[in-house]
Amino acid sequence: MTNPRKKIILNEILFWKQNKLLPEHYCDFLATLYAEGNDIEELESATHKQAVLPLEKRKMMLFIVGLCLGISVLLYFYFIVTSWVLLLTGIVAVAAITLFIMAFRVASKNNLLAPILHIMAAILLFSLSIRLYTTYFNGNNMALFAFIAANCCVWLVSGIKMKLLYFTISGVLGLLALISYYLYNFM
């Protein structure tokens, strides 16, 4: 077996040993087996931190943190800067659509990233609708109800279609809150 493959396998075995995925004596046996019994320096150069799974987790966490910071900065500028409303609205709309598409594609592959992408896209869509309301329909309560109801319907349909319980509950609770508020104040 080639040296890079041995190193990857030894890293994985050490990761299993560190995280107690296998008993220690099994890991020692496998490490000795893959090191062919005589290459002790290969065992010393291998570390559990170089295993594939921890590297992927670190990359995923860095991606998620970077994406959250980017969305936060975008929303900050979206609500603070008043001179570039149309440009920022377009950027937020494209970002929301991109996040929804990414979430749909990632949903079957990665359990951690998909809900975060869904939630970020929903926040962007909600902030887009609130910004459109405050810019073009300020003071019109029916437009505000329509924007919030549209968001709740998107959440509800997305939750049912993609089997996401948190979106289904959010959509139903949002629509119930809107209906009860409307009945309480206008009837």
C-alpha positions in Angstrom: 0.0 0.0 0.0 1.3 3.5 -0.9 2.5 5.8 1.9 -0.3 8.5 1.6 -2.9 5.8 1.8 -1.2 4.3 4.9 -1.0 7.7 6.5 -4.7 8.3 5.9 -5.7 4.9 7.3 -3.4 5.4 10.3 -4.9 8.9 11.0 -8.4 7.4 10.9 -7.4 4.6 13.3 -5.9 7.1 15.7 -9.1 9.2 15.4 -11.1 6.1 16.3 -8.8 5.4 19.2 -9.0 9.0 20.5 -12.8 9.1 20.3 -13.2 5.6 21.6 -15.1 4.4 18.5 -13.2 1.1 18.8 -11.6 -0.5 21.8 -8.0 0.6 22.3 -6.5 -2.9 21.7 -8.3 -3.2 18.4 -7.0 0.2 17.3 -3.5 -0.8 18.3 -3.8 -4.1 16.4 -5.1 -2.3 13.3 -2.3 0.4 13.5 0.3 -2.3 13.8 -1.3 -4.2 10.9 -1.3 -1.2 8.6 2.1 -0.1 9.6 3.2 -3.6 8.7 4.7 -4.2 12.1 8.0 -2.4 11.5 7.4 1.2 10.6 7.1 2.8 14.0 7.9 6.3 12.7 4.7 6.2 10.6 2.7 5.6 13.7 4.5 8.6 15.4 3.9 10.9 12.4 0.2 10.1 12.2 -2.1 12.2 14.4 -5.8 12.0 15.0 -6.2 15.6 14.1 -5.3 14.8 10.5 -8.2 12.4 10.1 -10.7 13.1 7.3 -13.8 13.5 9.6 -12.3 16.3 11.9 -11.0 18.2 8.9 -14.4 18.1 7.2 -16.1 19.2 10.4 -13.7 22.1 10.8 -14.2 23.2 7.2 -18.0 23.0 7.6 -17.9 25.0 10.8 -15.7 27.7 9.2 -18.1 27.8 6.2 -21.1 28.2 8.5 -19.5 30.9 10.6 -18.4 32.8 7.5 -21.9 32.5 5.9 -23.6 33.7 9.1 -21.2 36.7 9.4 -21.7 37.5 5.7 -25.5 37.4 6.0 -25.4 39.5 9.2 -23.3 42.1 7.4 -25.6 42.1 4.4 -28.6 42.6 6.6 -26.9 45.3 8.5 -26.2 47.3 5.4 -29.6 46.4 3.9 -31.4 48.1 6.8 -28.9 51.0 7.5 -27.9 52.2 4.0 -30.8 54.0 2.5 -29.3 55.3 -0.7 -28.8 51.9 -2.4 -32.1 50.3 -1.7 -32.7 48.9 -5.1 -29.2 47.4 -5.4 -29.2 45.9 -1.9 -32.7 44.5 -2.5 -31.5 42.7 -5.6 -28.5 41.4 -3.7 -30.6 40.1 -0.8 -33.1 38.5 -3.2 -30.4 36.8 -5.1 -28.8 35.6 -1.9 -32.1 34.3 -0.6 -32.8 32.4 -3.8 -29.2 31.0 -3.8 -29.5 29.9 -0.2 -32.8 28.1 -0.9 -31.2 26.3 -3.9 -28.1 25.4 -2.0 -30.3 24.1 0.9 -32.4 22.0 -1.5 -29.3 20.5 -3.0 -27.5 19.9 0.3 -30.5 18.6 2.2 -29.9 15.0 1.2 -26.1 15.1 1.7 -25.5 17.0 4.9 -27.8 17.2 7.9 -26.1 20.1 9.7 -25.8 22.5 6.8 -29.2 22.2 5.3 -31.3 23.6 8.2 -28.9 26.5 8.6 -29.2 27.4 4.9 -33.0 27.1 5.1 -33.2 29.4 8.2 -30.8 32.0 6.6 -32.8 32.0 3.4 -36.0 32.4 5.4 -34.6 35.3 7.4 -33.4 37.0 4.2 -36.8 36.5 2.5 -38.6 37.9 5.6 -36.2 40.9 5.8 -36.7 41.5 2.1 -40.5 41.6 2.5 -40.3 43.9 5.5 -37.9 46.3 3.6 -40.2 46.3 0.6 -43.1 47.1 2.9 -41.3 50.0 4.7 -40.1 51.4 1.4 -43.2 51.2 -0.8 -46.2 50.5 1.4 -45.4 52.2 4.7 -48.6 52.7 6.8 -50.7 50.2 4.8 -51.6 47.5 7.2 -53.2 45.2 4.6 -49.9 45.2 2.7 -48.0 44.3 5.9 -50.5 41.4 6.5 -50.1 40.3 2.9 -46.3 40.2 3.1 -46.3 38.4 6.5 -48.9 35.9 5.2 -46.9 35.3 2.1 -43.8 34.5 4.2 -45.8 32.2 6.4 -47.2 30.4 3.4 -43.7 30.0 1.9 -42.6 28.6 5.2 -45.6 26.3 5.4 -45.2 25.0 1.8 -41.4 24.6 2.2 -42.0 22.7 5.5 -44.5 20.3 4.0 -42.6 19.8 0.7 -39.2 19.2 2.3 -40.5 17.6 5.5 -39.1 20.3 7.7 -41.0 20.4 11.0 -39.7 23.7 12.1 -40.8 25.5 8.9 -44.2 23.8 9.0 -44.8 24.9 12.6 -43.5 28.4 11.9 -45.8 28.7 9.0 -48.9 27.4 10.8 -48.2 29.5 13.9 -47.5 32.6 11.9 -50.8 32.2 9.9 -52.7 31.5 13.1 -51.2 34.6 14.8 -52.1 36.8 11.8 -55.6 35.5 11.6 -56.2 35.9 15.3 -54.8 39.4 15.3 -56.9 40.3 12.3 -60.1 38.9 13.9 -59.3 40.6 17.3 -58.6 44.1 15.9 -60.8 44.4 12.9 -64.0 42.5 13.9 
